[in-house]
Amino acid sequence: MNKNDFYKELFEKYALDEEKIRRNALKAAKTPAWKRAVSTHWKTAVGAAAAVAVTVGAVTYIAGQNPVIDIVSSETMLTASQRLRDAEQNYMNSSSEDESAVSIYISFSENVCYSDMSVALSAVPDSDDINVEVLYMSDGTRITGKTDIEAYAEKSAADKSIAGAKLTAPARCYRDIQDLSSVNLAEKASDILNDETFVPIPDDDPLRGDSDIAVTPAAKETPAVTTSFSFVTEKPVSEPGIIITAVQSETAETTEDPELEDPDGVNDPDDAETTLPAETEEPDIVVEETDEPEETDVPETEEPEITEAPETTADEITVAVTEISDTPDIGLMTQIYQLNVENSLETVLVGNHAVVLTRNSVYCYTLGGIMNSQPKVCEVSNPKIALADKDNVIISGCGQDGLRNVIVVLDTATGIVYSSDVKPSLGDSEIGTIYCASAEGRYFLKAVSSSSTYIYEITPNSETGVQFRPLFDYTGAVSLAGYKNNRLWFTAADENMKYSLFSFDCRLGSLRTDYVFGSECRVRRSPSFESFIISVNDAEEDRTDTFVYDVSSESLIPVQIGADANIAVKWGRIMIGADNENYVLSADGSLAVTGEKIDYSGKPHTDYVIYSSDSEKVVVSEKFGWD
Amino acid sequence: MGSDALDAYFNKVYGDTFRAVSRFVVSKCGSVQDSEDIVQNIYTRFYQRIAKKGYDDIESAEAFVINIAKFECRNYFGSIKKNSVSTNFADYTEEQMVEIEAEMSKEQKSLEDVLCNELLAKQIFEDIARDDPVIGRIFYLHFVCDMKLDDIAKELDLTLSSVKNKLYRTIERQKKKFDI
């Protein structure tokens, strides 16, 4: 062996261990977000405990209506975050050879039945050594002792109402128990964590409810949440790159804070704006008290939005992320983050990312796991969120000519950003609205000039940028309505203001007139950009006729609903939200009330909520736990 | 999509791209040790992406993963200043360099024994990796990635002379320190 070979082998062996990296990458990718988050918090706490004085804030959730959760005095209660950190430490320190028997409290990710629990535990090596001591039920009761547990198992083996359990097991089993997919958290018993104080932590936060789902008023009748919120009051110290803020922590109270009455931001008008960017395009359409309804179009109101690029100053932006720790004196709580962005225009949460727009830049913060230190992803003048879905945030911006002809796509899964100057494709027209036919993963962009509307199919591609494919243009305004199987529906008026529903075959490039309405019509789309509602306003007769267009059957179904009803497609069925009820639509136009919760918003899923958003700060909270 | 199929695809891409990705990361980022974390993050992101969206749309996995690598490198090391070029030592002459190169090609049986001595081998590795991060990167790129020294110089924004001096100086130092 010569020295060249020696150093090659030495570095292959000790630098970038290929197998180890592969293993760890897979493990990290498959680790639930909260575990990654807790790992980061824990490492941060150990490694840099005194590095930064953190802003302290707290969001407390006291679920008076939720029997899973007991209220215990704060002196004896560990915070959720502390419990997670303790579990992390136990996990890291546990030995595979420790034979001593320990008590382990487990919280299931979601309620399980006794059979499920038994099957899950049987996957642990040496499961014969594991004994179930206590069952914690979802109604807040406990079943203690072998006899009672056996009786319960015999009687209610299939009843999915077990939220947690206390086990005794050899300490060496601890990791295996924690690694079970049905187990959200495994915690070793301690002086503080005991039978009286243990409360299961499910994977889904009651605060979340159905965050993506519009809550019907009927569902809201249960006053499930009472929150208290303490907040930043001053900024005493600052360091380059970090804004350190101090806070006056308030005592937990069960009074309602108006800011947090709607913790999911379902009815937050600011939030709604960010997820319904198209509203700016049709400014005179009023959307009333719906849970983020789809936009409504009146074609004749569409005009290209002339936006002047704002003046910029060199020091306009300071950005900082402060990870806000929990306060020890307020029951259970969560981690919240404060993003300080001066002059922010819009913020949208997608998955575990907070995308913040300022006048000249786009920032993307990764929340929960590894906080990114360089959140600025690109510079673009006067950015606007054109579409935010589960995969991409598409942002339009202004080019050097002041026209909105720059497009930025942020792939939130990978963090890849690619921007394109699409002026060569758009000419003098400007980017208007972007729609996503989510079922087929296809994107359509409407560009408008002073006289015409241009429709493109766009394909965000992380390797080649955004690809444009022109579909058609129309002299006049167009409202895209829906898409399915290569057919794109839209309404438009001719020169005599006679409205029609057209469909364009994207494969063949042919146009078809499906219905002629004559009178002015408005369109409300489903979030998945499939079926849609058309309201035809007959001014002479002073009446409005409403139809649902079912793209599957390509039929227009007359329905007796208001023009502001919402529409969504769920499990292949058309769902209508109107008059504070949700309905399933039949082919004959009849409506049957359903108790299902329906998402009419198309809001991308996220595990976080924005509590406050203004030009100075955005506070984002993780929704794991029930804090 | 089945987890097995996903893992199989991931493992294939990993095997096919690891060398290129690690070369990219080592050449862009601070040190060999840092690079390990970054490479792991890259493949974690990649797995999460294909788990979430599938991989049918990925034409070139290597280009795709390198794109993620660009993001990761910018994300974590954007704020780090470029490594300064330290020239604390007198430069070798061309003749001296040729001599060292020739010596490196000579067979040395004892080197195999050193590699078998895990403690010593690790010590030698860490002696390089912990000294000047740039030196560790030069070693990795040259010996593991088989990059030529002038290519490394371009990649690291150094002069060829500087790269050679760092490399040979370290080898000479190790020769005395570890008797190899």
Interface residues (C-beta under 8 A of the other chain):
Chain A: M1 N2 K3 N4 D5 F6 Y7 K8 E9 L10 F11 E12 K13 Y14 A15 L16 D17 E18 I21 R22 N24 A25 L26 A28 A29 K30 G241 I370 N372 S373 Q374 D391 D411 A413 T414 G415 I416 V417 N461 S462 E463
Chain B: D7 F10 N11 Y14 F18 S22 V26 V32 S35 E36 V39 Q40 N41 I42 Y43 T44 R45 F46 Y47 Q48 R49 A51 K52 K53 D57 E59 S60 A63 F64 N67 I68 F71 E72 R74 N75 Y76 G78 S79 E103 M104 S105 K106 E107 Q108 K109 L111 E112 V114 L115 A121 K122 I124 F125 E126 A129 G136 F139 Y140 F143 V144 I171 I180
